[in-house]
Amino acid sequence: LQNTTDSPVAVETLDDVPEHVLRGLPEDVRLFPSAVDKTRLGVWATKSILKGKKFGPFVGDKKKRSQV
């Protein structure tokens, strides 16, 4: 017999976001529940972001377009 009860799903909150990430967000960018995965946070712009706008600091491994 298979268990049909769903286990609770952990939902990412702002408390889970490292401080350096929050400090690196531009003024017009916020973290809200993702439109793709409701259990995760997504990055949302409150105004249009100009092409080429840079913000950071970047933490992680840089990838070529062909790798993503």
Contact map, one row per residue, 1 for C-alpha under 8 A:
11100000000000000000000000000000000000000000000000000000000000000000
11110000000000000000000000000000000000000000000000000000000000000000
11111000000000000000000000000000000000000000000000000000000000000000
01111100000000000000000000000000000000000000000000000000000000000000
00111110000000000000000000000000000000000000000000000000000000000000
00011111000000000000000000000000000000000000000000000000000000000000
00001111100000000000000000000000000000000000000000000000000000000000
00000111110000000000000000000000000000000000000000000000000000000000
00000011111000000000000000000000000000100000000000000000000000000000
00000001111100000000000000000000000000100000000000000000000000000000
00000000111110000000000000000000000001110000000000000000000000000000
00000000011111010000000000000000000000111000000000000000000000000000
00000000001111111000000000000000000000011000000000000000000000000000
00000000000111111000000000000010000000001000000000000000000000000000
00000000000011111100000000000000000000000000000000000000000000000000
00000000000111111100000000000000000000000000000000000000000000000000
00000000000011111110110000000000000000000000000000000000000000000000
00000000000000111111110000000000000000000000000000000000000000000000
00000000000000001111111000000000000000000000000000000000000000000000
00000000000000000111111100000000000000000000000000000000100000000000
00000000000000001111111110000000000000000000000000000001100000000000
00000000000000001111111110000000000000000000000000000000000000000000
00000000000000000011111110000000000000000000000000000000000000000000
00000000000000000001111111000000000000000000000000000011100000000000
00000000000000000000111111101100000000000000000000000011000000000000
00000000000000000000000111111000000000000000000000000010000000000000
00000000000000000000000011111000000000000000000000000000000000000000
00000000000000000000000001111100000000000000111000000000000000000000
00000000000000000000000011111110000000000011111000000000000000000000
00000000000000000000000010011111000000000011110000000000000000000000
00000000000001000000000000001111100000001111000000000000000000000000
00000000000000000000000000000111110000001111000000000000000000000000
00000000000000000000000000000011111011111100000000000000000000000000
00000000000000000000000000000001111111111110000000000000000000000000
00000000000000000000000000000000111111000100000000000000000000000000
00000000000000000000000000000000011111000000000000000000000000000000
00000000000000000000000000000000111111111000000000000000000000000000
00000000001000000000000000000000111111111000000000000000000000000000
00000000111100000000000000000000110011111000000000000000000000000000
00000000001110000000000000000000110011111100000000000000000000000000
00000000000111000000000000000011110011111110000000000000000000000000
00000000000000000000000000000011111000011111000000000000000000000000
00000000000000000000000000001111010000001111100000000000000000000000
00000000000000000000000000001111000000000111110000000000000000000000
00000000000000000000000000011100000000000011111110000000000000000000
00000000000000000000000000011100000000000001111100000000000000000000
00000000000000000000000000011000000000000000111110000000000000000000
00000000000000000000000000000000000000000000111111000000000000000000
00000000000000000000000000000000000000000000101111101000000000000000
00000000000000000000000000000000000000000000000111111000000000000000
00000000000000000000000000000000000000000000000011111000000000000000
00000000000000000000000000000000000000000000000001111100000000000000
00000000000000000000000000000000000000000000000011111110000000000000
00000000000000000000000000000000000000000000000000011111000000000000
00000000000000000000000111000000000000000000000000001111110000000000
00000000000000000000100110000000000000000000000000000111110000000000
00000000000000000001100100000000000000000000000000000011111000000000
00000000000000000000000000000000000000000000000000000011111100000000
00000000000000000000000000000000000000000000000000000000111110000000
00000000000000000000000000000000000000000000000000000000011111000000
00000000000000000000000000000000000000000000000000000000001111100000
00000000000000000000000000000000000000000000000000000000000111110000
00000000000000000000000000000000000000000000000000000000000011111111
00000000000000000000000000000000000000000000000000000000000001111111
00000000000000000000000000000000000000000000000000000000000000111111
00000000000000000000000000000000000000000000000000000000000000111111
00000000000000000000000000000000000000000000000000000000000000111111
00000000000000000000000000000000000000000000000000000000000000111111
